Amino acid sequence: MTDTGQMITAAPAAPPVDSGPGPAGRGRLVLGRLLAARWAVAGAVTVLLLFALAFGGPHLIPWDYAAPDYTALRRPPSATHWFGTNGIGQDVFAQTVRGLQKSLVIGLLVALFSTALASLVGACAGYFGGWTDRLLMFLVDLMLVLPSFLLITIVSPKLRGAGWIAFVALLALFNWMITARVIRSMTISLKAREFVRAAQFMGVRPLRIILRHILPNVASFLIIDATIAVGGAVMSETALSYFGFGVRAPDVSLGTLLAAGTSEAPVFPWLFYFAAGLLVLFVLAVNLVGDGLRDALDPTSEGPRPSRRRRAENRSSS
């Protein structure tokens, strides 16, 4: 028994430490937010369907994109030629899916190479600082003031024998500078974090720190940037090919198809509008996916956003 003047109190239990969701929980959170964005889901489905059309479409018809059908010149869409034919009898559907395939491959490669280059340059500039930062940022500023379109039009004809891979390298070379500046700023902020300082004190090499600690923490931004860069690269390829500085005959892309069908569009619209429609649809779908990824990968997000109906129900119940 204890005296009435004495009070026995138990120490309150320490509240559990919330360390945030783990990798699996974060993945479910991102997926939930992405699926909750209906426009992003519609954009992703559209992109997948366009890729399926680009790579599976040539197997649906017996016509090759370069083989002419001299019995059908400038024929409108029909059961034999789904998108009609051009002036020399080539099947427009076969050419359109071939052009879509080429444009998508170029867009993906340009986005991949430019994002990789931007991440390395920006991370190295932000992490090392000093003369390395000044030198790399001077290179970025120099590349930004150069007229990229003019330089590509000058250099592209001289690389005619190298094929479209050289064209991809040219596009990627002038498409990374803004992203590198953003990655540099994010790296400067991350360099002061405890896990980076701990790795430095443990003697981990700088390049390993960049690859293992810096770049994974900016991966969300890189994913969003690369997604949107695909649409921008396809538009750049289309514009350059339209003016004759990109993909060249006998190969085709959306740009070459638009260039070939522009003058005949008022009389033979199927030569222009199918390629133009696919281009607009792809760029719009990629932008929707990019917006959805930006919201889903936002580190300040707590969970999927409720729908308007759910928010209205919550307000009425309260």
MOMOWO-V169908 format. One record per residue. RES is the residue in one letter. SS is DSSP state (a for helix, b for strand, c for the rest). PHI is phi in degrees with one decimal (NA if undefined). NEAR is the number of other ideal C-beta (glycine too) atoms within 8 Angstrom. Layout:
[[RES,SS,PHI,NEAR] [RES,SS,PHI,NEAR]]
This chain:
[[M,c,NA,1] [T,c,-120.4,5] [D,c,-68.3,4] [T,c,-68.9,4] [G,c,-79.2,3] [Q,c,-94.6,6] [M,c,-121.2,3] [I,c,-104.9,5] [T,c,-120.2,4] [A,c,-94.5,4] [A,c,-65.4,4] [P,c,-65.0,4] [A,c,-70.4,4] [A,c,-69.5,4] [P,c,-66.3,4] [P,c,-64.8,4] [V,c,-83.2,4] [D,c,-91.5,4] [S,c,-91.8,3] [G,c,83.4,5] [P,c,-69.1,6] [G,c,-73.9,6] [P,a,-59.0,5] [A,a,-67.7,7] [G,a,-65.0,8] [R,a,-65.5,10] [G,a,-63.7,8] [R,a,-65.8,8] [L,a,-65.5,11] [V,a,-64.6,10] [L,a,-63.9,9] [G,a,-63.9,10] [R,a,-66.6,14] [L,a,-67.8,12] [L,a,-69.8,8] [A,a,-73.3,9] [A,c,-86.8,13] [R,a,-64.4,6] [W,a,-66.1,9] [A,a,-66.7,15] [V,a,-64.1,11] [A,a,-62.2,10] [G,a,-65.0,15] [A,a,-64.9,12] [V,a,-62.9,8] [T,a,-63.9,12] [V,a,-62.6,12] [L,a,-62.9,8] [L,a,-66.2,8] [L,a,-67.9,14] [F,a,-65.7,9] [A,a,-63.3,8] [L,a,-66.4,10] [A,a,-65.1,11] [F,a,-98.9,8] [G,a,-103.9,8] [G,a,-59.2,12] [P,a,-59.8,12] [H,a,-87.9,4] [L,c,-89.4,5] [I,c,-129.0,9] [P,c,-83.4,2] [W,c,-92.4,11] [D,c,-90.3,7] [Y,c,-66.2,12] [A,c,-102.4,5] [A,c,-86.2,8] [P,b,-85.8,6] [D,c,-115.6,11] [Y,c,-70.5,6] [T,c,-88.0,4] [A,c,-138.5,9] [L,c,-108.5,8] [R,c,53.8,8] [R,c,-83.4,8] [P,c,-70.4,6] [P,c,-55.6,8] [S,c,-151.1,8] [A,c,-68.4,3] [T,c,-81.0,4] [H,c,-119.9,14] [W,c,-60.1,9] [F,c,-106.1,10] [G,c,82.9,14] [T,b,-131.0,12] [N,c,-96.9,13] [G,c,-67.2,6] [I,c,-110.8,6] [G,c,87.6,11] [Q,b,-76.1,14] [D,b,-71.1,15] [V,a,-69.8,15] [F,a,-64.0,13] [A,a,-61.9,14] [Q,a,-70.7,13] [T,a,-67.0,13] [V,a,-69.5,13] [R,a,-66.3,12] [G,a,-64.5,15] [L,a,-62.9,16] [Q,a,-61.1,11] [K,a,-64.4,14] [S,a,-65.3,15] [L,a,-66.9,13] [V,a,-63.7,8] [I,a,-64.4,17] [G,a,-61.6,13] [L,a,-64.2,10] [L,a,-66.7,10] [V,a,-63.3,17] [A,a,-63.5,14] [L,a,-65.0,9] [F,a,-68.2,11] [S,a,-67.6,15] [T,a,-68.1,14] [A,a,-62.8,8] [L,a,-64.9,11] [A,a,-64.1,14] [S,a,-66.2,14] [L,a,-69.6,9] [V,a,-65.7,15] [G,a,-65.2,16] [A,a,-67.3,15] [C,a,-65.9,11] [A,a,-64.6,15] [G,a,-72.4,17] [Y,a,-79.0,12] [F,a,-79.7,9] [G,c,63.0,8] [G,a,59.8,6] [W,a,-67.9,5] [T,a,-63.4,10] [D,a,-62.9,12] [R,a,-63.0,8] [L,a,-66.9,8] [L,a,-67.8,13] [M,a,-70.5,11] [F,a,-64.4,8] [L,a,-63.6,9] [V,a,-62.8,12] [D,a,-63.1,8] [L,a,-64.4,8] [M,a,-66.8,9] [L,a,-70.1,8] [V,a,-86.3,5] [L,c,-73.0,8] [P,c,-75.3,5] [S,a,-62.8,7] [F,a,-61.4,7] [L,a,-66.4,7] [L,a,-65.3,10] [I,a,-64.9,13] [T,a,-66.1,11] [I,a,-80.0,8] [V,a,-81.5,9] [S,a,-56.2,14] [P,a,-62.6,8] [K,a,-76.0,6] [L,a,-106.2,10] [R,a,-59.7,7] [G,a,-74.1,4] [A,a,-80.5,6] [G,c,83.1,6] [W,a,-75.1,10] [I,a,-64.4,7] [A,a,-64.3,10] [F,a,-64.9,15] [V,a,-60.9,12] [A,a,-62.4,9] [L,a,-64.6,12] [L,a,-63.4,16] [A,a,-66.3,13] [L,a,-65.3,7] [F,c,-112.0,12] [N,c,-133.8,12] [W,c,-127.0,13] [M,a,-70.4,11] [I,a,-63.1,7] [T,a,-62.1,15] [A,a,-62.3,16] [R,a,-64.5,11] [V,a,-66.3,11] [I,a,-63.3,17] [R,a,-59.9,16] [S,a,-63.0,9] [M,a,-67.4,13] [T,a,-67.4,16] [I,a,-58.9,10] [S,a,-68.8,8] [L,a,-71.4,13] [K,a,-63.6,10] [A,c,-88.5,7] [R,c,-74.3,8] [E,a,-65.5,5] [F,a,-69.6,7] [V,a,-73.5,13] [R,a,-63.3,9] [A,a,-63.8,8] [A,a,-64.4,12] [Q,a,-65.5,9] [F,a,-66.2,6] [M,c,-81.2,6] [G,c,83.9,5] [V,c,-69.7,9] [R,c,-65.2,6] [P,a,-57.7,8] [L,a,-63.2,6] [R,a,-68.3,9] [I,a,-64.3,14] [I,a,-62.6,14] [L,a,-75.7,8] [R,a,-96.4,9] [H,a,-121.9,12] [I,a,-80.8,15] [L,a,-62.9,12] [P,a,-60.5,7] [N,a,-84.1,8] [V,a,-113.2,14] [A,a,-63.7,8] [S,a,-60.2,9] [F,a,-64.7,10] [L,a,-64.8,13] [I,a,-64.3,10] [I,a,-64.0,12] [D,a,-63.4,12] [A,a,-65.9,11] [T,a,-62.2,12] [I,a,-70.2,11] [A,a,-65.2,14] [V,a,-61.9,13] [G,a,-62.7,13] [G,a,-64.7,10] [A,a,-67.5,16] [V,a,-63.8,17] [M,a,-65.2,10] [S,a,-64.9,11] [E,a,-61.5,19] [T,a,-63.5,15] [A,a,-65.0,9] [L,a,-68.7,16] [S,a,-66.7,15] [Y,a,-60.3,11] [F,c,-92.6,8] [G,c,88.8,7] [F,c,-111.0,9] [G,c,-116.4,15] [V,c,-67.5,13] [R,c,-121.1,7] [A,c,-59.5,5] [P,c,-83.7,4] [D,c,-75.9,10] [V,c,-134.0,12] [S,c,-142.4,15] [L,a,-61.8,16] [G,a,-66.3,16] [T,a,-67.0,16] [L,a,-66.9,15] [L,a,-65.8,14] [A,a,-64.5,11] [A,a,-71.1,9] [G,a,-97.8,13] [T,a,-62.2,8] [S,c,-68.0,4] [E,c,-101.8,11] [A,c,-59.4,11] [P,c,-64.0,4] [V,c,-97.6,5] [F,c,-123.2,12] [P,a,-63.8,8] [W,a,-66.8,11] [L,a,-75.5,13] [F,c,-120.0,14] [Y,a,-76.2,8] [F,a,-67.5,11] [A,a,-65.4,14] [A,a,-64.3,9] [G,a,-63.9,8] [L,a,-65.9,12] [L,a,-63.3,14] [V,a,-62.3,8] [L,a,-63.6,10] [F,a,-67.7,15] [V,a,-62.8,11] [L,a,-63.5,9] [A,a,-64.9,14] [V,a,-64.3,15] [N,a,-65.3,11] [L,a,-65.0,14] [V,a,-64.1,13] [G,a,-62.1,12] [D,a,-63.9,11] [G,a,-65.2,15] [L,a,-65.9,13] [R,a,-61.0,9] [D,a,-72.1,12] [A,a,-70.5,13] [L,c,-93.8,10] [D,c,-63.7,8] [P,c,-65.5,5] [T,c,-86.3,4] [S,c,-74.3,9] [E,c,-103.8,3] [G,c,172.5,7] [P,c,-62.3,7] [R,c,-72.6,8] [P,c,-68.8,6] [S,c,-72.0,7] [R,a,-62.8,5] [R,a,-64.4,6] [R,a,-65.4,8] [R,a,-65.3,9] [A,a,-64.8,8] [E,a,-64.0,8] [N,a,-66.0,9] [R,a,-68.0,7] [S,a,-69.5,6] [S,a,-72.5,5] [S,c,-83.6,4]]
